[in-house]
Amino acid sequence: MIDILVYLFENYPPDACPEPAALARKLTAAGFETDEISAALTWLEGFPAEAEAACRQPARPGAIRIYDEDEQERLPAPCRGFITFLEQHDAVDARLREAIIERALALPDAEVSLDRLKVIVLAVIWRYRHEVDALILEELLAEDTEDEDSGPGEGVTRILLN
């Protein structure tokens, strides 16, 4: 499913992504498995219409996000630390943070890895067309482009910076 999200970043701006039925056909033609496509489309449908829907009240300055027991189990310390890093560097606000956490917990995996969390952050940024500083974007793409000359990160960078 994560591969499908990266494919979407590389090939579609968020406002030009086809309807689910057409997207499913395009993803099948691109070689993705039917069960992966179904999981990805279901996951994408879970996005609230607006990032504001993920967080009903904005956080006060200096507020700290407390993770409940289930969130701590599913989002290990490196993931929670990365989310805090993004928030402290003004890459995401409380509303986007909550959208990221909600979408991470919507994954079928018991525990979310840091690499998967980075893709989820990209998905939230992509979905809500949120601008991100180039250095933060590099941090998000670091694992994706480390060993390749023209990996998936190039397309993602192009979409997010345009």
ABEGO torsion letter per residue (X at the ends): XAAAAAAAAAABBAAABBBAAAAAAAAAAAGBBAAAAAAAAAAAAABBABAAAABABBBBBGBBBBBBAAAAAABBAAAAAAAAAAAAAGABBAAAAAAAAAAAAABABABBBAAAAAAAAAAAAAAAGBBBBAAAAAAAAAAAAAABABBAAAAAAAAAAX
